[in-house]
Amino acid sequence: MTLSRLHRWLLLFASASMLLAAGACSEKISTPALEEASPSGESGAMQMDLAQNWGIEIVGIWMSARGHMVDFRYRVVDPVKAAPLFDRNVKPYLVDQETGKVLGVPMTAKVGPLQGTSNEPQEGRIYWMFFGNPGLVKSGSEVTVVIGDLEVKNLIVQ
């Protein structure tokens, strides 16, 4: 098997595993990424701002797939306010704040984009997206997640 074929197979396997794991996630998860997001303890203010303006709260951001993916999760608290985040024309991305490099959501041939979205956001549901990571982002990295006009800055990857 060539390296390219092996890489694609591993990515597909990892993607399928993450999709299954993401679907099983339904309980509240702590938010260590936000607890450390601001040295002055502004994570509560950030969550409140996100809930009031965008109808979401951040669940967390973690390294996944042995560092090849960054897993970002958020919960919808107001489907009407969160609706712009679910526009299919919106392409989310992650910015590594140290280097300014941009990481996108991978698109796989059989699964499609590695993000759990639906046509209409549902209150209380946790949504996820994976950003492809070529080894740039590590645990402890400070990142910004951008989804359309929403920018969530200073998230610490766990």
N, C-alpha and C positions, 0 to 999 in steps of 0.2 A: 504494500500500500504506500503510495507516495505521501510525502509530508503534507501536501495540500489536501489530498483526500482525507488523510487522518485528521487534520485540523478541522475540516468541514464536518466530519463525522462526530468528533468530540464536541464541537460547538452545537450541533443539532442535539446530541445527547444531553448536554448541559442545559440547553434551552428547554427541552421537553421536561427535564427534571425540575427546573425552576418554575415552569408553568404549573406543574402538579403541586409543588410546594406552595406557590402563591395562591392557588385555588383553595388550599387547605387552611390558609391563614384567616381566621375570623375574629379572634379575640384581641383585646387591646394589648399593644406591645409598648413597653417603656420607650421613652424618647431620649436616649443618652446623647444623640447627635445635637439635640437642641439644648440640653442641659449645659453643654460645653460650647454652644454656638457663640456665646458672647461673654467676655470676661466680666462684664458688669451685671450678669444675670438677667439679661433682657429676653430670655427665651420665652417666658410667659407672655410678654408683650408681643413678641413675634407671632406666637401661636394665636393670640387674640386678634391681632391685625389680619393674619391669614384667614381666620374664621369669619371676621366681620367683612372683609373685602373680597375674599375669594371662595368662601364657603368650604374651606378644607383645614385640616390640621395634619402636621407632619407626624408620621409614625416613626420613621427612622431612615437611615441611610447606612448601608453596610457593604463591605467587600463580599463578593460572591464568586462562585465558580473558580476557586483557587486564584483569585485576583484578576481574572479575565473579564469580570463584570462588576459594576457597581449597582447595587440593588436599592432603589428609592421607593418608599411607600408613603402613602398619604390616605387619610380618611375623609370622606365627604360628610360635612355637617350641614350644608345647605346646598341642595342640588341646583337651585336656580342660580346662585352666585357662582357655583363651580362649573356651570355649563360651558363657558368659553374654553375651559381647559380640555374639553372633550371634542373640540372641532377637529375633524380628521385632517384638515389642512395644516394644523399646528404640528410642527416637528420639534419635540422637546430635545434639549441638549444639556450637558453638564460642562461647566468650566472649571478647570483646575486653577485655583486662584494664585498659586505660586508661579506657574508657567504661562497662564493665559490660554493653554491648549483646550480645545473644544472636543468633547466626546459625544457621539450621537447614539441613538437607540438603534441597535442592529436590526436589519431586515433579513429574515430567513425565508428561503423559498417555500417551505412547507408550512411554517407557523405564521409567517408574516412578521410585523414589527414586534419586538419583545417588550410589549406593554399591555397591561390589562385594562382595556377601556371598553366601554359600551356606548351605544348611541345616546342614552340618557343616564346621567349620574344618579346613583341611588344613595339616599341618606344612610349613613352608618357603615357603608361598604368601604373596605380598604382596597385601594387601587395601587398598582405597582408599575414600575418600568425598570428596565435594565439598560445600563449604558455600557457599551463595549469599552474595555480598558486594555490598552496595549502595554500595561505595566507602569503607566504614568502615575495614576492615583494609588495611594497606599492607605492603610489604616492610619488615622491621624491627619490626613490631608484635609485642607480647608477647600470647600468647593461651593459653587453657585449652581443651582438648578433653575433652568429657564424653560417655561412652558407658555408659549405665546407671549403675552404681556406680563406674566407673572415671573418675578425673579426672587428666588429664595437664596439669600447670600449667607456666607459664613457658616455653612453646615460642616460639621466635623465627621468625616467618614469613620465608622467603627470597624 
